[in-house]
Structure formats: structure tokens, C-alpha cells
Amino acid sequence: YPLTFEEFLVAVDDGLYQYYRQITRENTVEAIFHTKLTEAYRQYLIIGGMPECVNSWIKYRDCAKVYQIQRELVELYENDFYKHNGKVNSGRILLVFRSIVNQLAKDNSKFVYGCVREGARAREFEEAIEWLVSAGMVIRANNVTKPEHPLNAFVEMNHFKLYLFDVGLLKCMAGISNEAILLKKDYQFSGALTENYCVQQLISCFDNSPKYFVQGQNSEIDFLLENGMQIIPVEVKAGETAQHSNSLKKYIAQRNPEIAVRYSMLGYKEQETLVNIPLYLINKTKDYI
């Protein structure tokens, strides 16, 4: 697996990591460290967690060198698909892999086979998707019909999203400029990149992979986490908005969860049921819930 954000901190800035590991729910993050951790988070979106990329960043602090390694890694993976001579068609694996960026760029990022190839049907690409999931190249998040424990009992197998296994490689494949991330510019793919980052971190924290929940037309909970018997609705925001979405408001009003989580660029904050966790503290989610 790629390094998580927490492991990235260990590798690139031990002093900042020592501060990070002492952060608890009771301790407010000082403004200067909020800024430093936010900067490190943005660096992670660019570098990702692939060991060779992180090593290059430690040695040279040159985003261009990291980008070249990412390009080479993507090319190596794609070439490996062509070497695959098993039952699954290598061309279909490649088509699914290359479609991830377009899938996530849609307003509704549910996986659509027509985005892989016009007129494509599920039976043509199901095995290719399963191959990529099993190989660890993509992360699958399924919709559930009920936000109840155990979530796996309510999974919709034909209603899912696919995320790339490393956010840095996704950033490279999407062609997002470093300036857009570092200078906090609004760009079309920011929400998808942030969601991908969150999925990548959450699978390292929880036994069950995140799910999501569509609750009627134009109303969707970004993720559902399962902590024991507790079902936690999650909202992901790329920016500093203090308002939670109508979808999350509706979910809280109808289902009255013990806790709801919003990940954003804001600092830690409790608002009755809702807890805002900074994106750079996502690996500490269990400590906050």
C-alpha cells in the first residue's frame, strides 16, 4: 500500500509528526501548526504515498522529479496490464483503469460503464474491475440500501464508485497543476481528489471499507463508516465551508445518528451531533469518534 498521510509525515518531517502524534480531541491545534499541517496535506496530494515518490521528495524537494516518477509508474502499470495473459482481457483492464479520472469528474461519480466505452455493458467489464480491485489498483466503495449494521448485508453490488489506490497518481493522471493545489485555487477536480484522499486513508483505519448512501433524488451521503455497531455518516469538503450539506442535514434529521463527521480544511469543531475533523487529522478519526 502507499504511505498514509500519517506515515508521510513520519518520513518527511519528524518534528511536525512529533507534534501531530500528540494532538488529541482535548488539545486545540495551534494556528502555526494548523498552517504547517495544512501545507503538508497539500504536499501529500501532489506527492502521494508511493515510496519512490516520497523518497524523491525527501532527497530533492522537486515536484517535477516526483511527477516524472509518477508518469513512469503509471506507464509501468499500464504495460503490466498488457502482459496479463489470464482469463481477463488486458485491454478491458486498461480501459477501466484509464476511465477512473472521468468517472470521478462527474457530478454523480457512480461508476458508469458507458464512460469506459460507448455502449459498454456490465458483463463486458465486471471481471476487469474485479481484477483491479483484487490487485489493489483501485478501491471500490459500494452504495448500501440501508445505513444499518452490518453494512455489508445491504451492499448494492451494481451501484459503486471506484477510486485510485494513490492520490498522487490520481493527481498525475488527471493533469492537475501543482499551483492549483498549493495556491488553494478552485479547480473542477478538487472534490474528487479530496474524496480519493479520504478513501485511501479510511481503509487503513477501519476494518470495513467505506460505503456510501443515496437517499432519494439528488441526496447522497459521501461515505458511511462502520465502527463496531455504530454507523457514521461522513461528508467530505475540499475547502473551508462551515455549513454541512442538505443531504447530511436530512440524514441527521431522519436517522438521528450518535455522531456525524465532516472532513474539511477547517480546524476541529463540534456542532451538536456534527464533528468537523481537519483533513490532515483523518488518520486519527477513531480518536475523535
Disulfide bonds with the S-S distance in Angstrom:
none
